Amino acid sequence: MKPDQNEIIAFFINLQNDICQQLEAAEGETSFRKDDWERPGGGGGQSRVIEGQFIAKGGVNFSAVHGQLSDTAGKALNIQPGPFLATGVSIVLHPANPHVPIIHMNVRYFEVEQGHWWFGGGIDLTPHYIVPEEAQFFHAELKKVCDRYHPDYYGEFKAWADRYFYLKHRKESRGIGGIFFDRLSETERANKAELFAFVQAVGHAFCPIYLHLLHQNKNRPYSLEERQWQHLRRGRYAEFNLIWDQGTRFGLETDGRTESILMSLPPLAAWQYDFQPEAGSREAQTLAWLHQAPNWLDWAK
């Protein structure tokens, strides 16, 4: 039986609740601020933002917006303007400790009146310092999720993430990638119910993966120099989201809530003119990996 709009929206609402509860438990004493909002053209959502001892700034947003797709948005999506529904959950967590990575997840569903629909989303990781063992863990966990639904998913979606999360003007990856997929619709290899199940599995994988990395690194000591490097890497993150990210542009072009759309930006970031890390340093090694985009599953071989 094909899932309908209400079932899909209900899943995203419950996913936001579940993830926020787990992140609040990890923080201990800090709770999410909740902001309900309405979109003038139709629909709305709830933004949840946390500023804690371990997560310097994090957002877990739910939205379900509908209305008339503008000419600009239709052109960006390569579809005809008309009535639409877009719903999903979007997450970005900027940690306090430079040894904890930034993480992003988005799972979403889009439908237009003509009967066209698709799922999209993914998870990607942006370490300030790349640790190969952690990169390998992250990709192995994503591969487990993908392999439950199709043997080709991980390879396809990992390559897609490598292409998408790339700063063309810097010629470097935003981080270590992950998986990214868009416009997944019914084909001979998956129907709507199966694709929805896959998107649900991606959503449920978020907390186990990230909480492992958070707990492993959140109390590690760090220096002022490492803190400054974190701010430079946050600057790169902001560059990608403001210049290249399609979700940011779509949200702004469809009159989405600006505060919710830009919650992905870090609390503090820095740009230093022509910064060059010291040869042989961990910063230099991280940059080298960001220019290579290794296959992390084969890193130890």
C-alpha positions in Angstrom: 0.0 0.0 0.0 1.4 3.4 -1.0 2.0 5.8 1.8 0.0 9.0 1.5 0.9 12.6 2.4 -0.5 12.4 5.9 1.5 9.3 6.7 4.7 10.8 5.4 4.2 14.1 7.3 3.4 12.2 10.5 6.7 10.3 10.2 8.7 13.5 9.8 7.0 15.0 12.9 7.8 11.9 15.0 11.3 11.9 13.7 11.9 15.4 14.8 10.5 14.6 18.3 12.7 11.5 18.6 15.9 13.1 17.5 15.4 16.1 19.8 14.7 13.9 22.8 17.9 11.9 22.2 20.0 15.1 21.7 18.6 16.7 24.8 19.5 13.5 26.8 23.0 13.8 25.5 23.2 17.4 26.5 21.9 16.8 30.0 20.6 20.1 31.1 19.8 22.1 27.9 16.5 21.8 25.9 15.6 22.9 22.5 13.8 26.2 21.9 10.7 25.6 19.8 9.3 28.0 17.3 6.1 27.3 15.4 5.8 29.2 12.2 3.4 29.6 9.3 4.2 30.2 5.6 2.0 32.9 4.1 1.5 30.9 0.9 0.5 27.7 2.8 1.7 25.3 5.5 4.4 25.9 8.0 6.5 24.0 10.5 8.4 24.0 13.7 12.0 25.0 14.2 13.9 23.7 17.1 17.3 25.2 18.1 19.7 24.2 20.9 22.7 26.0 22.3 24.3 23.7 24.8 27.6 22.7 26.4 28.4 20.1 23.7 26.3 21.4 20.8 27.3 25.0 20.4 24.4 25.6 17.9 22.1 23.0 16.5 18.8 23.0 14.6 16.3 20.2 14.0 13.6 21.6 11.7 10.3 20.2 10.5 8.3 21.7 7.7 5.3 20.9 5.6 4.6 23.7 3.1 2.2 23.8 0.2 0.8 26.3 -2.2 1.6 27.5 -5.7 5.1 26.9 -7.0 6.6 30.1 -8.4 8.2 30.3 -11.8 11.6 30.8 -10.2 11.2 27.7 -8.0 9.8 25.7 -10.8 12.7 26.6 -13.1 15.2 25.6 -10.3 13.5 22.2 -10.0 13.0 21.8 -13.7 9.2 21.3 -13.4 6.2 23.3 -14.4 4.9 25.9 -11.8 1.8 24.7 -10.0 0.4 23.4 -6.7 3.0 21.6 -4.6 3.7 20.0 -1.2 7.2 19.9 0.3 7.8 18.3 3.7 10.8 16.9 5.6 13.2 17.3 8.5 16.5 19.1 8.2 19.3 19.0 10.8 22.7 20.7 11.3 24.7 20.4 14.5 27.7 22.6 15.1 29.6 21.2 18.1 31.5 23.2 20.7 34.6 20.9 20.7 36.8 21.1 17.6 37.3 17.3 17.8 33.6 16.6 17.3 32.5 16.9 13.7 29.7 19.0 12.2 26.8 16.8 10.9 24.0 17.5 8.5 21.0 15.4 7.6 18.0 16.1 5.5 15.1 13.7 4.6 12.3 15.1 2.5 9.3 14.4 0.2 8.1 16.6 -2.7 4.8 16.3 -4.6 3.2 18.3 -7.4 -0.5 18.2 -8.4 0.3 16.4 -11.7 1.0 13.3 -9.7 4.8 13.6 -9.7 6.5 12.9 -6.4 10.0 12.0 -5.1 12.0 11.5 -2.0 15.4 13.1 -1.3 17.9 13.5 1.5 21.1 12.1 2.9 23.6 12.5 5.8 27.1 14.0 5.5 29.9 14.7 8.0 32.2 17.6 8.2 35.1 17.0 10.7 37.2 20.0 11.6 40.0 17.4 11.9 39.7 14.2 9.8 40.3 11.0 11.8 40.4 8.1 9.3 39.0 5.6 11.8 36.0 7.8 12.4 35.5 8.5 8.7 35.6 4.7 8.1 33.0 4.1 10.9 30.7 6.8 9.5 30.7 5.4 6.0 30.4 1.8 7.2 27.3 2.6 9.2 25.7 4.4 6.2 26.6 1.4 3.9 24.8 -0.9 6.3 21.6 1.2 6.0 21.8 1.4 2.2 22.6 -2.3 1.8 19.3 -3.3 3.5 17.4 -1.7 0.6 19.6 -2.1 -2.5 23.2 -3.2 -3.1 23.8 -0.2 -5.4 22.5 2.5 -3.1 25.7 3.1 -1.1 28.0 3.4 -4.1 25.6 5.6 -6.0 24.7 7.9 -3.2 28.2 8.1 -1.8 29.4 9.3 -5.2 26.5 11.7 -5.4 27.4 13.2 -2.0 31.0 13.6 -3.2 29.9 15.6 -6.2 27.3 17.6 -4.3 29.1 18.6 -1.1 32.0 20.2 -3.0 33.2 23.8 -2.9 33.9 24.4 -6.5 35.5 27.8 -5.8 37.9 26.2 -3.3 38.3 22.9 -5.2 37.8 21.0 -2.0 35.2 18.8 -0.4 33.1 20.3 2.4 33.9 17.3 4.6 34.1 13.5 4.2 30.8 13.2 2.4 28.3 10.5 3.2 25.3 9.7 1.1 23.1 12.1 -0.9 20.1 11.3 -3.1 17.3 13.2 -4.8 14.3 12.6 -7.0 13.9 9.0 -5.9 10.7 8.0 -7.5 9.1 4.6 -8.4 11.2 2.5 -10.7 11.7 -1.2 -11.4 14.0 -1.5 -8.4 11.8 0.2 -5.7 8.2 1.3 -5.3 6.9 4.2 -3.2 6.5 2.1 0.0 10.1 0.7 -0.3 11.5 4.2 -0.9 9.7 5.6 2.1 11.1 2.7 4.2 14.6 3.6 3.1 14.1 7.3 3.9 12.8 6.2 7.4 15.9 4.1 7.9 18.2 7.0 7.0 16.4 9.2 9.5 16.6 6.6 12.3 20.3 6.1 11.6 21.2 9.7 12.5 21.3 9.6 16.3 23.2 6.3 16.8 25.9 7.4 14.4 26.3 11.0 15.7 25.9 10.2 19.4 28.8 7.7 19.0 31.1 10.4 17.6 29.8 13.0 20.1 30.4 10.9 23.2 33.8 9.7 21.9 35.1 13.3 21.5 33.0 15.8 23.4 35.3 16.0 26.5 38.7 15.9 24.7 40.9 18.9 25.5 41.8 21.4 22.8 44.0 24.4 22.3 43.3 27.9 21.2 44.9 27.1 17.9 42.6 24.2 17.4 39.6 26.4 18.2 40.8 29.0 15.6 41.0 26.2 13.0 37.5 25.2 13.9 36.3 28.7 13.1 38.1 28.6 9.7 36.4 25.3 8.9 33.1 26.7 9.9 33.7 29.5 7.5 34.1 26.9 4.7 30.8 25.4 5.8 29.0 28.7 5.6 30.4 29.3 2.1 28.9 26.1 0.9 25.5 26.7 2.4 25.3 30.3 1.1 26.7 29.7 -2.4 26.0 26.2 -3.5 23.3 24.5 -1.3 20.1 23.9 -3.3 18.0 23.6 -0.2 18.9 27.0 1.0 18.0 28.6 -2.4 14.8 26.6 -2.7 13.7 27.6 0.8 14.3 31.3 0.2 12.8 31.2 -3.3 9.5 29.7 -1.9 9.3 32.3 0.9 10.3 29.9 3.6 11.1 31.1 7.1 14.5 32.8 6.8 15.5 32.0 10.5 14.8 28.3 9.9 16.6 28.2 6.6 19.7 29.9 7.9 19.9 28.0 11.2 22.5 25.8 9.4 25.1 28.6 9.7 27.6 28.3 12.6 27.4 30.5 15.7 31.0 31.8 15.1 33.1 31.5 12.0 36.3 33.0 10.6 38.0 33.9 7.4 41.7 34.5 7.3 43.3 35.8 4.1 45.4 33.2 2.3 45.7 30.9 5.3 48.4 28.2 4.9 48.7 25.5 7.5 52.1 24.4 8.8 53.6 21.6 6.7 53.1 18.2 8.3 50.4 19.5 10.7 47.0 17.9 11.3 45.4 20.9 9.6 47.6 20.3 6.5 46.7 16.6 6.5 43.0 17.4 6.8 43.2 19.8 3.8 45.0 17.2 1.8 42.3 14.7 2.4 39.6 17.3 1.5 41.3 17.6 -1.9 41.5 13.9 -2.4 38.1 12.6 -1.3 39.3 9.1 -0.4 37.2 6.0 -0.4 37.1 5.7 3.4 35.9 2.1 3.5 39.1 1.1 1.8 41.3 3.4 3.9 43.0 0.7 6.0 43.7 -1.6 3.1 
